[in-house]
Amino acid sequence: MAEAHQAVGFQFTVTPDGIDLHLSREVLKHIYLSGVTSWIKRAIRFKNGILTGVYPASPSSWLIAVIAIMSTMYARIDPSLGMIDTIKRTLPVSDYMTVQTQTVLSAILFATGLWLSLILMLRYILKALLSYHAWIFESHGKMSFCTKLWLSLVKMFSGRRPLLYSFQASLPRLPVPSVDDTITRYLESVRPLLDDEQYNQMEVVANDFKRDEAPKLQKYLILKSWWATNYVSDWWEEYIYLRGRSPIMVNSNFYAMDLLYVIPTHRQAARAGNVVHAMLQYRRKLERGEHAPLRALGVVPMCSYQMERMFNTTRIPGIETDFVQHLSDRKHLVVYHKGRFFKVWLYYGGRHLWPSELETQFQRILDDTTEPQPGELKLAALTAGNRVPWARSRLKYFSQGVNKASLEAIETSAFFLTLDDEAHGYDPDKLRSLDLYAKSLLHGKCYDRWFDKSFTLIAYKNGKLGVNAEHSWADAPIVGHMWEYVLATDCFHLGYTEEGHCKGDINKGLPPTAKLQWDIPLECQEVIEDSYMVAKEIADDVDFHGCLFDEFGKGLIKKSRTSPDAFIQLALQLAQFRDKGEFCLTYEASMTRMFREGRTETVRSCTIESTAFVRAMQDKNTKSAQRLDLFRKAADKHQNMYRLAMTGSGIDRHLFCLYIMSKYLNIDSPFLKQVLSEPWRLSTSQTPQQQLNMVDINKFPRYVGAGGGFGPVADDGYGVSYIIVGENLITFHISSKFSSPETDSYRFGQNIRQAMLDIRALFDQNDKKEILDNSRKLCHGFRSF
């Protein structure tokens, strides 16, 4: 009862003498502290907003500029060339403003204008420097004098201690490639997939497009690139993600796994408490812009735009298109456990709940034995099924009363937490443990994740964790950045007691968690069940295999003077050919975050060079030296294509935007239709590792992440995500569909493993040959002596 009384701020009683107020000091204290915290937040955001707004200068530099101008005036020197006098004459005459005051004010205004002009000049200089991309095409370990000079200038103009968004105004715009370059690269990319007749037909169609429709489309696209911050990203988000009407579960959402080998505590509530607290710490730094911006080579800044919508964000369904709802400073999260939804406040007395307090709240939910309300158990299946039924149900059944209030609690929450009643994680003693773990993160039971939230945190009953993320608001590296911070903070900063509980005192005065209330009619329950059956059919069809490749890793690959990504991509091409006996259009995601609001570009990994290498590997008559030479040519080609994609000279985003423009202008293009309809039967992506460098993997080799994955893109194809962990481990996440007789994820995993080993054997044979040749030369030298 004490908790219930504390939740009431005041009570009143009507007496013959009037109204008698009874105030709760405890609650008023918390209200006061919440207000103070809110104003502190605003002050810090305002300060950091100013620091970001004037970057690469600083507010103190304004004072220096004012003092410098004032000093020259007292020395009777006019650095403004008469502009201060002009400003002085334009100021209104007033009895309260003396001539000296007008002079001082004019000097301050001139100094401020000069200071702002210098800021703009510095930004444009930095933007021009960041538009230089020749450095990325230079050989690894070799740096030209021009690039060294450029790096020095970038460091000089980048300022000191930049905040997360400090470089946003200085990032260059994504350039629009020329139509000629794009068509040439496209035709080159499809050449190994087409016979001579098919290729000649494609060449004719492409040249017709280049001559007839492309010039007009290109002009409008260039016009858009001048006006929009990024000519691709808004259309990519809308047409690739938000306008899709099929289920986003499996088809769009992706997942991230916990640490591979370590479970810091087996207490579910404790692990969730620590991690949620770590997420709140990350969110506070994110809202204040206090995270350091990610920089290539430690110098070249990456765009941080996508990080803005990480928290307090939900994808809202619509009939024709969805939209992303992003709010600010949400103070609660919603927890799902055994069919019930609970609202948990994240603040107490104007501060974040401590890990021990969060553990207490989550344990209360785990101990709650109430049954789900009618329709509540599988309610989240609406977010897993087709978008149109969900949009209509939302308008019809969740627009008023308790349903509206409860749905708003979910959609306006900081994020969504599932306290799962299953145990998952990698266990080397259990067959397919990694496969089942991946499937659980990707789709669960189809009704125990809110797939529309920016991300759902999943805490299993054995203490293992994972994340399921919605894709429209950001790409995997953004979620990975947050996830690395959270896991490192959980294990190395917060920690646990010897009994596995969160550290800190237990606060018994916390207000209880609130169980969300629902009044779901039978008609809506039928829609929920239909959505569940659609989602379950998709989930049951997902064939997943997690492959831990520990025979060798990045360390050995780099010793062979080869890019690890190119090595793996060529192994995937070899595995694909051995698996299906043919080559296919291959998608590898590359980032374009060196440009403002950049997201991704496609690297078409199946090239003329890679197919020549694969055929040589399958030809028993080809010598190892020839195979190795073809491998190096294919790897160099892949690296060049990856660099072109990163620097805005890719193929697919340009063609995609030309296609969208053709739809707006009602221009029919057979070429663009054909290009956009081609299936990606092998879709691949590398998960970045150690973006923050918070954990020394060499010192703590067991504290490594397992990466994440996604569902298959084509019905008869594979989805492959891989993460290069440290020097000696590569983890592959392979997905396909059981319904396809052509695919088998386990079989493909074995093909990848064998392909990796076969490519390594080329280098081993070459090393042995070099040693033998050197020995012969040495022996010959001794004989001559």
NUPA-267655 format. One record per residue (C-alpha): residue in one letter; x, y, z. Coordinates in steps of 0.001 Angstrom, whole numbers, plus 500000, padded with zeros to 6 digits. Example, Ala and Ser with C-alpha at 12.3 -4.5 7.8 and 13.67 -1.06 7.14 Angstrom:
residues 2
a512300495500507800
s513670498940507140
//
This chain:
residues 785
m500000500000500000
a502914502362500646
e503848502219496956
a500310503086495944
h500235506119498247
q503580507368496937
a502198507300493402
v499615509958494338
g500900513548494253
f498050515042496259
q494639514225497702
f491840516501498777
t488824516235501060
v485747518467500947
t484850519654504499
p482339522231505839
d485303524586506192
g486343524173502513
i488811521939500653
d491561520287502699
l494646519456500550
h497018516632501478
l500300516880499539
s502823514060499208
r506281515456499853
e507975512440498288
v506132512787494993
l506606516561494909
k510316515979495478
h510438513631492474
i508490516126490368
y510961518842491317
l513967516624490536
s512441515606487206
g512033519267486298
v515619520050487267
t516888517097485220
s514823518226482234
w516275521751482364
i519804520387482733
k519215518242479639
r518007521265477698
a520988523326478809
i523463520613477782
r521735520106474432
f521730523874473850
k525431524088474678
n526320521131472466
g524087522530469725
i526123525731469758
l529397523785469748
t528197521745466759
g526740524785465001
v529996526776465024
y532332523810464393
p535223523678463403
a535507526983465292
s534595527340468966
p532561529902470944
s535760531149472565
s537110532038469128
w534273534580468836
l535564536343471921
i539075536326470468
a537751537880467241
v535916540612469173
i538955541410471339
a541188541530468265
i538902543986466443
m538463546141469535
s542238546231470058
t542855547459466516
m540277550192467005
y541974551485470160
a545219551481468172
r543350553670465629
i543598551014462917
d540470550135460936
p540716546495459739
s537142546673458416
l538022549107455623
g535179551391456630
m532552548715457283
i532386549485461014
d531524553131460226
t528866551963457756
i527311549724460438
k527490552605462914
r525546554924460575
t522808552316460091
l522241551827463829
p519189553677465142
v519955556901467017
s518955556733470655
d519356558843473790
y520447555710475617
m523263554929473154
t526281557185473168
v528637557549470219
q531177555367471981
t528545552675472636
q527538552743468963
t531188552333467969
v531674549382470315
l528432547736469160
s529379548227465504
a532775546648466137
i531134543659467861
l528700543195464958
f531549543385462449
a533644540924464469
t530675538543464673
g530098538753460924
l533796538188460264
w533782535220462653
l530764533634460956
s532355534173457543
l535505532428458736
i533407529486459998
l531713529134456602
m535080529385454866
l536572526689457108
r533590524438456443
y533856524831452688
i537593524173452820
l536949521036454897
k534151519953452532
a536516520389449571
l539183518347451354
l536689515589452201
s535685515420448526
y539163514060447756
h538963510256447492
a542183509276445750
w543532508037449098
i541104505134449133
f542423503808445807
e546038503655446946
s547640500320447764
h547473499215451378
g550541500357453316
k551554502827450616
m550673506503450827
s551553509152448276
f552917512557449236
c549673514124448016
t547618511938450386
k549965512647453312
l549571516370452688
w545810515960452391
l545637514047455701
s547596516791457431
l545239519460456085
v542137517470457118
k543547517111460639
m544348520816460758
f540865521928459638
s538962519290461635
g539341521081464941
r539700519526468363
r537313517230470250
p534494517079467671
l531039516012468833
l528896513403467072
y527296515823464605
s530150518327464306
f531102517287460768
q527597517038459299
a527669520474457651
s531142519782456207
l530395516431454581
p530186516537450763
r527023515623448876
l526766512259447150
p527704512898443491
v525535511701440607
p527634509440438334
s527548509969434592
v525129507773432643
d527946506559430398
d530014505330433361
t527035503616434997
i525941501842431804
t529512500727431075
r529942499310434568
y526521497657434445
l527233495875431166
e530582494730432521
s528863493347435650
v526339491214433724
r528780489946431072
p529760486760433011
l526063485935433597
l524876486138429968
d525734484216426824
d526788486119423712
e523279486470422308
q521778487637425612
y524607490065426161
n524256491574422668
q520528492092423280
m521232493735426637
e523845495959425029
v521321497170422442
v518667497892425120
a521208499710427306
n522487501865424449
d518914502730423437
f518240503865426995
k521463505882427073
r520501507630423830
d516745508166424350
e515444508273427930
a518564508739430041
p519488512377429198
k516161513771430443
l516091511560433546
q519700512452434362
k519023516212434155
y516169515969436647
l518231513742438914
i521115516230438917
l518594518962439756
k517402516868442701
s520994516337443866
w521450520136444020
w518286520579446067
a518190517506448325
t520810516695450937
n521244513247449374
y519684512315446036
v519287508631447013
s518453508234450722
d514909509618450885
w513733507555447906
w515619504501449173
e513875504678452542
e510459505279451017
y510398502884448058
i512641500061449263
y511342499940452831
l508258501976453693
r506162501264450584
g506666497515450809
r503367495809451708
s504764492348452451
p505764491295455991
i508897492983457335
m509691490059459640
v512461487999457942
n512081489978454687
s513449493270456043
n514356493140459732
f517769491876460802
y519315490678464056
a522461491028466172
m523786488372468552
d525269488536472041
l528879487731472934
l529754484393471383
y531423482551474271
v530531484515477437
i527352484920479495
p528182487398482317
t525214486218484412
h522544483568484018
r519951485710485810
q517577486966483150
a516320490036485039
a519855491060486063
r521246490842482535
a518301492823481200
g518761495413483963
n522421496031483182
v521905496176479426
v518877498476479574
h520829500822481855
a523764500749479412
m521354501592476584
l520049504560478555
q523612505780479041
y524203505431475307
r520949507255474538
r521846510136476863
k525193510609475100
l523450510281471747
e520822512910472554
r523536515283473722
g525674514480470680
e528566513461472921
h529592510280471111
a532781510687469088
p532076510633465337
l533255507513463524
r536261508337461331
a538080506302458667
l541850506291459192
g541013508107462413
v540602511264460310
v537868511051457630
p534436511519459286
m531426509324458581
c527874510667458478
s526046510268461810
y522565511139460529
q521109507630460893
m521890507525464611
e519317510229465385
r516388507776465157
m517872504882467118
f515613505336470149
n511994506518470584
t511223505405467022
t508485503238465501
r507442502324461997
i503740503178461723
p501727501089459219
g499701502703456447
i497460501461453664
e499762502545450819
t502937503408452685
d504276503343456241
f506019506235457944
v508697506454460619
q507602508163463827
h510470509573465875
l509866511251469228
s512190512829471764
d513039511886475325
r510701508964475966
k510778507939479624
h509404504398479516
l509790501101477733
v507326498289477143
v508148494721478178
y506598491561476754
h506560488348478784
k504415485256478245
g501721487093476305
r501440490151478584
f502612493728477940
f503988495850480797
k504914499535480910
v508102500231482882
w509228503758483795
l512930504368483214
y513275507398485491
y512957507847489226
g513540511122491014
g514804512823487859
r517449510179487062
h517752506901485160
l516869503800487132
w520003502038488348
p520677498499487056
s519597496991490400
e516310498930490229
l515678497772486680
e516420494195487744
t513793494541490474
q511190495775487995
f511931493023485483
q511868490370488198
r508400491561489202
i507274490956485626
l508866487490485570
d507093486658488846
d503708487898487605
t501407484911487063
t498390486669485510
e497017485321482252
p497004487284478970
q493784489102478120
p491726487856475140
g493700488584471962
e496767489841473848
l498982486749473509
k499594487033469750
l498858490745469340
a502372491541468071
a501795489137465166
l500076492098463503
t503534493650463063
a504853490379461589
g502192489883458903
n501183491837455823
r501165495607456267
v497685496444454913
p495675494272457392
w497768495740460227
a497155499305459007
r493394498737458722
s493205497030462114
r495131499886463703
l492616502418462371
k489572500312463205
y490365498704466560
f493170500767468124
s492059504367467595
q490141504874470835
g489749503712474418
v492183501437476255
n493455499947473001
k494602503348471781
a496291504155475098
s498082500798475247
l499208500927471605
e500508504464472143
a502479503210475145
i504213500688472856
e504764503011469904
t506043505904472021
s508354503780474169
a512141504218474097
f512403500674472731
f510793497253473204
l512020494493475510
t511077490821475344
l511762488683478406
d511824485424476481
d510768482157478110
e513279480143476047
a517039479611476428
h519312480223473464
g522924480927472600
y525946479214471137
d526783475906472815
p529494473786471106
d528065470676472777
k524606471172471257
l523908470528467585
r522548473542465683
s522532475788468779
l523740478775466727
d521132478056464028
l518249478005466507
y519609481115468239
a519641482977464903
k516098481897464003
s514835482970467402
l516359486429466997
l515106486814463439
h511463485849464000
g510963484254467445
k507454482852467778
c506194485506465342
y504264487250468124
d506840487932470867
r508747490804469183
w507310494168468161
f508808494209464678
d507812497847464047
k509987499268466836
s513407500604465860
f514737497606467745
t513542494921470127
l515931493840472879
i515537490119473607
a516643488697476970
y516539484894477211
k515941483027480438
n519556481776480532
g520934485334480457
k521742485440476745
l520732488498474721
g520060489642471185
v518486492417469122
n515939492388466310
a516083495660464348
e513703497291461888
h515614498295458742
s513989501449457333
w515468503938459812
a519106502766459619
d521557500122458470
a523280497386460479
p526528499283461346
i524454501881463232
v522836499237465442
g526242497543465728
h527777500745467113
m525203500876469901
w525419497120470549
e529212497183470943
y528935500030473466
v526210498236475422
l527966494859475665
a531283496444476661
t529587498618479291
d527650495628480630
c530726493416481062
f533560495825481852
h531949498839483552
l528743497762485302
g529438494128486180
y527579491799488562
t527769490560492127
e529086487093492935
e525486485842492978
g524916487231489474
h522734490182490478
c523212493770489346
k525418495852491601
g523750498453493818
d521148498661496546
i517604497440496059
n515040500239496082
k511754498871497420
g510003502206496951
l509800501995493165
p506316502377491667
p504988499060490333
t505060498184486655
a501789498832484844
k500136496019482895
l498721497344479626
q495002496845479197
w493284495659476028
d489727495231474780
i490235493295471561
p487026492183469805
l486668488748468220
e486837490216464708
c490248491716465491
q491402488469467089
e490705486752463765
v492874489309461956
i495620488696464522
e495403484950463950
d495524485432460166
s498640487598460503
y500188484999462775
m499580482214460226
v501143484316457444
a504171485059459632
k504485481468460847
e504583480159457280
i507442482566456532
a509308481697459740
d508943477923459286
d510401478236455791
v513637479899456988
d516614477536456810
f519469478939458899
h523017477824459507
g525650479509461650
c529193478613460604
l532175479370462871
f535273479323460681
d538315479219462984
e540912477465460805
f542367480896460055
g541251484509459910
k542179488072459099
g545741487709460347
l546766485013457854
i544805486631454989
k546605489940455453
k549975488174455428
s549100487042451911
r548720490731450958
t545008490344450191
s541956492233451429
p540030489962453869
d536726491090452342
a537900490290448797
f539206486897449999
i535818486016451525
q533827487282448546
l535853485129446166
a535360482159448487
l531610482839448330
q531734482857444517
l533565479526444537
a531095478080447069
q528121479333445044
f529408477702441837
r530080474417443615
d526655474546445252
k524571475286442148
g526893474735439209
e526348478261437908
f527088481892438687
c524483484379439845
l523977488094440391
t525636488835443725
y524888491704446099
e527406492979448625
a526442495981450737
s528927498851450873
m528509502051452855
t528425505592451445
r528607507375454786
m531546509528453696
f528756511614452125
r526043513481453976
e523061511231454790
g524698508404452837
r523496504853453451
t524554501976451195
e525602501062447666
t525814497693445950
v529039495960444998
r528381493413442253
s530810490736443385
c530320488347440474
t532786489718437913
i534568488534434783
e537719488152436876
s536045486214439718
t534347483774437344
a537672483151435573
f539248482336438936
v536405480000439933
r536568478119436625
a540317477729437075
m539762476287440563
q537358473738439093
d539701472849436234
k542126470144437396
n544526470949434571
t545115474535435762
k548319474958437745
s548382476523441211
a550474479477440032
q547895480305437362
r545057480001439874
l546857482291442300
d547469484847439557
l543770484798438622
f542853485092442296
r544965488237442721
k543432489810439615
a539911489015440872
a540709490346444362
d542126493587442928
k539026493980440766
h536757493467443759
q538665495993445840
n538441498565443067
m534674498030442741
y534228498352446498
r536156501612446499
l534116502963443600
a530908502136445494
m532146503868448658
t533089507011446724
g529726507446444987
s530517505727441677
g528404502617442150
i525866501222439698
d522638500290441425
r521623503372443433
h522031505535440324
l519899503173438222
f517349502916441041
c516940506717441175
l516700506953437383
y513920504344437566
i512002506307440231
m512427509472438180
s511056507672435109
k507945506771437093
y507417510391438152
l507820511551434536
n505731508679433082
i508631507545430911
d508610503860430058
s512089502301430071
p512468498596429184
f516111498753430251
l515378500064433764
k512499497615434208
q514782494717433376
v517582495946435639
l515307496485438639
s513649493054438218
e516864491020438264
p516945488730441352
w519883488768443773
r520320485048444395
l523365485635446569
s522996488585448935
t525962489257451224
s527022491765453854
q529961492191456218
t529195493201459808
p531754495751461039
q533684494859464179
q535205497093466852
q533851500431465713
l534476501762469222
n537583499817470326
m536198499572473875
v537488496002474309
d540991494746473564
i540286491427471815
n543895490308472211
k543609490783475977
f540062489403476251
p539796486880473375
r536564485332474648
y534701488650474718
v533952488703470997
g530630489283469296
a529002486749467009
g527749489342464512
g524282489171463044
g522304488224459978
f519202488588457830
g516739486459455900
p517111485220452311
v516417487838449633
a515451485455446808
d513212482381447098
d515910480205445522
g518967482033446859
y521136482569449921
g521608485424452347
v525099485496453865
s526272487834456594
y529787487494457966
i531890489137460639
i535684489044460824
v536422488683464540
g539968489358465659
e542783487605463825
n541587483983463801
l537795483772463542
i535205484477460849
t531528483839461596
f529069483214458737
h525281483564459108
i523643481745456183
s519929481836455357
s517793480233452659
k514353478694452295
f513351475097452958
s510771475389450170
s513504475742447548
p514909472391446341
e517999474244445091
t519242475532448448
d520515474064451698
s522103476424454225
y524196473746455941
r525489472475452605
f526364476003451535
g528193476545454832
q530329473474454163
n531023474736450648
i532173478083452061
r534472476347454531
q536036474196451817
a536393477157449463
m538230479153452158
l540605476241452754
d541186475671449037
i542120479316448469
r544461479223451440
a546103476120449934
l547068478210446899
f549096480509449112
d550589477581451063
q551761475987447814
n553138479319446623
d555007479809449932
k556520476326449663
k557599477057446092
e559216480346447160
i561056478602450020
l562271475883447628
d563399478467445062
n565260480439447734
s566925477247448993
r568098476401445493
k569519479898445020
l571298479617448380
c572775476214447485
h573879477531444118
g575587480428445889
f577504478090448225
r578652475964445280
s579892479056443464
f581756480102446636
//
